[in-house]
Structures are given as C-alpha cells and as structure tokens.
C-alpha cells in the first residue's frame, strides 16, 4: 500500500521561489521513478485525482487496467488510497477489478477503509452487488491478516466501521498478531468503545 504525501500550504511570499523548487523536484522524481514510462500517465493522473487526465491515459494505454503501477498498487488502489471518488467511478466503469491485490495483499477496499472514504467504500460494495462477493471482500486479509474492518478501526473511522458491519464484516476476526479490529483503535476512543460493546452484546446497532 502506497502512502499519500502530505499537502502543505504555501505562504504568498514563498510561492515563486517554491514553484521553481517544485519543478526541479518533480523532474528529479521522474528521472528516479521506479514507475515504467508507459505507466506514468496513469500513475500521475491517479495521484492527482485528475479525472480527465485519467480518461485520456486509459484511452492511450494498451495494457490491462489492473496492471500494477506503483509498489504493486493498481490505479484503482491509488485512487482509493487518495480518496478520489470520480476517478474510482471511471475505473469501475472501465472494468477495473475490485479484488486485485497489491504487494501487501490489500485490495482497493482496504485502502478506502484506511482513509475513511465512506463514499468510495459504498461505491465498491454497490459495485460488487452479489452478497457472497461482498462478504468475500470483507473477509479478505492482507499480509498482516488485517481485514478492511481492521483498517477502518485503526483509522478510527466510525461511519466506515458501522457500514462494514452492516454488510456482515466480523468484529471478532483476529490478524496475525492476534488483534481484533477494536484493539487497533486507540484506547477510550469512540470506535474502540463501539466495537467492544458490539462484541460484548452481539448487537450491530449497539452504540
């Protein structure tokens, strides 16, 4: 799973100077990039969330839409990771797989849940349609044994946690370290209390 960069604001006095630095840094990144040249338009469009550029890149690309473009991530992984809903919609319309795994064994749903992007989570679940398909995604574990619910709980995204549970995600599943989703949320947080109460009472509606 790639890690999104921080977005820092710039002071007006620094804008011109920083613009020159940004150009130099961008050129340096492109030269040293591990992303093959033919995949860079796809990766760059996904990282920027540029829907128009993504459409053009897809139109010009002759390979599979599910080809890994960066750190084993497909374009769909990246758009879910950065929370770009319009780009995710385009990719699903173009036939991108919602079950492709990155180098850490995560599917796009893991990324969307980790970022708390509930509209993307809803879209992926709606796209799956078949209840058995949805359950299979919810039960999918990455290399550390984490399910999408583990990722949502770690990020303390209560709305995503509740949505996953409503579709049958298990709050009792343990990862390779023996941790349930609730144990990945910080102590005395709303998500931690919610999940602990849920497990204790067996009621998804418990608050």
N, C-alpha and C positions, 0 to 999 in steps of 0.2 A: 504494500500500500504506500503510495507516494504521500509526501507531506506537503500541504499547501503552504506557500510562502506568506509572510506577514505583509499586510498592506499598510504602509506608513504614509501619513500626510506630510506635505511639504510646506514650509513657510514661503511666502511670496518672494522674499529676498534671495532665497536659495534656489528658486525654480530654474533659472537659466543655467547656473553652474551645474546643478544636479542633472539637467537634461543632457548635457554633454557627457557626464559620467555614466548616465544610464545607457546612452548609445554605445559607449566603449564597453560597458559590462555586458550588454546584450550581444555584441559582436564576439566577445570573448567566450560567452556561454555557448553560442552557436558553433564556434570552432572546436570547443572541447566537448560538445554534447555527445552522449552515447546514443542518442536517437538517430537512426539512419536518416539520411537526407530525404528519402521519399516519404518518410512518415512525419517529418517535422511540420508540414502544414496542418495535419490532423492534430498533432500534439499541441501546437501553438493555439489553434482555434479552441481546443478543449480547455486549455489553461486560462485563456482569456474569457471564455464564455461567449465567444463571438459566433452567433448562430448563422449569420450569412457566410462567414468565412468557413464554418464547418460544412455547410451545404456544398460550397464550391470545392473544398478539399475532398469531400466524399465523392463528388461527381468526377473529380480528376484521378481518384485512386482506383487502381485496378485490382488490389488485393482484397482480402477479407476484412469486413468491418470489425471483426473480432481479433484482428492481429494485435499483439501487444506492442504498445508504442513507447512506454517508459516504465522501467522497473517491473515489467511483467503486467502493467496495467493496460487494459484496453481503453479506447476513447471513452466508452461508457463508464468505466471505473473512474476516470479522471473527472468527467462531468458530474458524477455523483459525489465524488470527493470534494469538489469545489462548490457544489450546490447550484449548478446551472440548469434549472428546470427546462427552459426552452431547448437547450442542447440535448438534454436527455430525451425529450419528446421527439426530436428529429431522429435521434439514433434508434429509438424503439420503432418509429415508423419505417425506418430503413432496414429493420430486421436484426438489430444488434442483440446478441444473446445476453439474457439476464442471469445466466448460470456460468458464464466464463469466470475462471479463477485467475487471480494474479499470482505472483511468485510466493506470496504468503498464504495462498489458499483461500483468499477472500473473494467473495462475489460482489458485484456492484451494490447490493443491498447492505452489505457490511459497511461500505463507505458512506452511503446515505444516512445510515443509522448513527454512525460515529459522529457525523457532522450535525445531526439533529434536523436534517432537511425533510420535514414531515411530508411536504407535497410530493417530493420525489419518491419517498417511501410508499406513499399511497399510489402513485402512478405505477411503480414497479409491481406492486401487489395486484392492482387492477389489470395490468398487462398480462400477468400470469393467468388470471381467471380461474383456472382449474384449482379447486381446493387442495387436491393432492400435490399439485405443483407448488402452491403457496407454502404448504406445510414442509415440503422438501427444502425450500429455500430457507425457511425459518429455522430448520434443524441443521443447516449447513454450517460446518465449523471450519475455521482457518487453522493454520499450523499450530496455534496455541490452544486450539479447542474452543475458541470463542464463537458463539452464535451471533447473529445480528442483535439479539437482545442484550448480550454481554456488552457489545459496542455502544448501544444506546444507553445502557445503565452507566457505563464508565463515563460517558459524556454528560450524564445527568439530564437527559432529555426526556422528561416525564411524558410529554404528549406522544412521543415516538414509542416509548415503553408501553404505554396504555394501548396504542394502536396495534403493536405487535402481539400483545397478549390477547386482544380481541379476535385476532385471526388464528390463535392457537399456539403461540410461542410458549415454550415451557420456562417458568422462572426457576425450576429446580435443576436444570442441566448444569453440570459442572464442567469446567475446562480442564486442561491438562495439569493445572496447578490446584485442582480441587475446589475452585472458586465458582460459586453461583453468580448470576448477574447482580444480585443485591450486594454481594461482597466486593464488587468492583466500583460501586459508588462510594463516595466519601461518607464517613460516619455522620449520623444526625442530619442527613440531607433528606429532602422530600422523596427523592427516588428510592433511597435506601429504606426509609420507613414504609413507603408504599409497597415495595416488593416483599419486605419482611412480613408485613401484615397479610399480604396476599398468600404467601406460603403458609403462614400460621393458620389462616382461616379457610384457605382454599377457594376464596371468592375473588374473581377478577375485578369486581366492582368495589372492592374494599379501598378506602382512602386512608 
